[in-house]
Amino acid sequence: MSSDRRDESDAPVDKFTAPVLTAATRKRLGRELRALYDPVLDEPLDSRLAELMQQLEVDRGEQP
């Protein structure tokens, strides 16, 4: 059985059709994301990644 209705992902997104989050929803979402990701910030950085980041800083310092 086919449907004449287009898939919503095919619809163009503009300021009239784009979903809007209320300020309260954005605030709650921000709190929940911080609660989820804050513990990750306390984890130690992988030693190899730390080395690469240090090398990047050194390389940037040598650039004019």
C-alpha positions as CSV (number, residue, x, y, z in Angstrom):
1,M,0.0,0.0,0.0
2,S,1.6,3.3,-1.0
3,S,1.1,6.6,0.5
4,D,0.9,10.0,-1.2
5,R,2.4,11.6,1.9
6,R,6.0,12.6,1.6
7,D,8.5,11.5,4.1
8,E,9.0,14.4,6.6
9,S,12.8,14.2,6.1
10,D,12.2,15.3,2.4
11,A,10.4,18.5,3.5
12,P,12.5,21.7,3.1
13,V,13.5,23.2,6.5
14,D,12.9,26.9,6.9
15,K,12.0,29.3,9.6
16,F,8.4,28.5,9.2
17,T,8.6,24.7,9.4
18,A,11.7,24.1,11.5
19,P,10.9,22.8,15.0
20,V,11.4,25.4,17.8
21,L,12.5,24.5,21.3
22,T,11.1,26.6,24.1
23,A,13.6,28.4,26.5
24,A,12.6,25.9,29.2
25,T,13.2,22.9,26.9
26,R,16.6,24.3,25.9
27,K,17.5,24.9,29.6
28,R,16.5,21.4,30.6
29,L,18.3,19.9,27.7
30,G,21.5,21.8,28.6
31,R,21.3,20.6,32.2
32,E,20.8,17.0,31.1
33,L,23.7,17.2,28.6
34,R,26.0,18.7,31.2
35,A,25.1,16.0,33.7
36,L,25.8,13.4,31.1
37,Y,29.2,14.8,29.9
38,D,30.6,16.5,33.0
39,P,32.1,13.3,34.3
40,V,33.9,12.8,31.0
41,L,35.8,16.0,31.5
42,D,37.2,14.7,34.7
43,E,38.6,11.6,33.0
44,P,42.4,11.6,32.3
45,L,43.4,12.2,28.7
46,D,44.8,9.2,26.8
47,S,48.6,9.6,26.9
48,R,49.0,9.3,23.1
49,L,46.3,11.9,22.5
50,A,48.1,14.2,25.1
51,E,51.4,13.7,23.2
52,L,49.7,14.6,19.9
53,M,48.1,17.7,21.4
54,Q,51.5,18.8,22.9
55,Q,53.1,18.3,19.5
56,L,50.4,20.4,17.8
57,E,51.0,23.2,20.3
58,V,54.8,23.1,19.6
59,D,54.1,23.1,15.8
60,R,51.8,26.0,16.1
61,G,54.4,27.9,18.1
62,E,56.9,27.5,15.2
63,Q,54.5,29.0,12.7
64,P,55.0,32.7,11.9
